[in-house]
Amino acid sequence: MRQRVLAAVVVATGLAAGPAAASPDPGTPDLVRYRGPIEHIFVHPLMPSPRYTLRRGTQPQEFNKWSITVREFRRMLPQLYANDWVLVDLESLIRKVRTPRGPVYKMAKLKLPPGKKPLVLSIDDLNYPQYMIDNHLNSKLVLDGDGNVAAERVTPNGTTLVTRRSEVVPLVDRFVEKHPDFSINGAKGIIALTGVEGILGYRTSGDGRRARREQRRAAPIVERLKATGWTFGSHSYAHPDMSTSSLARLQQDTDRWERYVQPLVGGDPRVYVYPFGAPATGAGLAYLRRAGFRIFCSISPAARLVLEDGYVIQDRVRVDGLALLKQPATLKRFFDPASVVDPVRPALTG
Ligand SMILES: [Zn+2]
């Protein structure tokens, strides 16, 4: 199979048609063609009460490995900005070209302000399953009094809070409000959803009255997310390891995602974020492609974007406790891990 590994990739957005290019204000620098690598980092839902989650919760070491605290994310953002990263929309970097042997994908032209580097951000498992709520993470995304996306949670002392300061989505929204040049064309990130416990904290999966009510409650949040630069991808329905699942299991899982999640997020999600970063291959991958997915994301410490015949692979870099504590070298090009680590973290064991 033809394969082109793009360590240094050429990219593009619809930027030429965007408002910045159409009517640059006097302060806008000239845009230049970007030809470097496309980096992609991902996080899990944040820990707003890490003292509880990491010390008194039901699975402190799991959260210590795979999650980061609100404080860590808030320390990361200004460093990403200061280090010249800008958020870009992954799907707009790739264009489909029709050929006699079928569609192939090419990189589109990406133009950025001089010195800036594109960064794709994704959030996995933004579903708020019960174990996250039990460990005092946030419990759902909601709209606040101004119509902005905020996060609701119950603190360890029983207080219910709605705030824009405790989760990735509203923190990025606020940061881009302050620093619009941290985003190209308003891009924010990809929300990679499973479905088995609903989406965004709403128990939307199923066909009963309760599920339908939850679907109605989730709809305005989804609408607002889409209007503010967020996109959606599949993270499977029930989070199986696709590299070891039978084809029947993969088909059933994908069919459920299409039935219970895709109608809620609308459009035609093309991004598939592998659970555990473990890629499907052979007939499994073919099934996912027939289902309409075109960009497949796994995990690696380095930027890797590969154009295959008819689809694209992009690796993502983990930003989690394991990386912060044990593999800080993988993060140094984005921010200084030592200055980001939350002192509340216990030592990582196992
Ligand atoms: Zn996951």
Residues whose N, C-alpha, C, O or C-beta is under 5 A from the ligand:
A	BS01	ZN	D124 D125 P275 F276
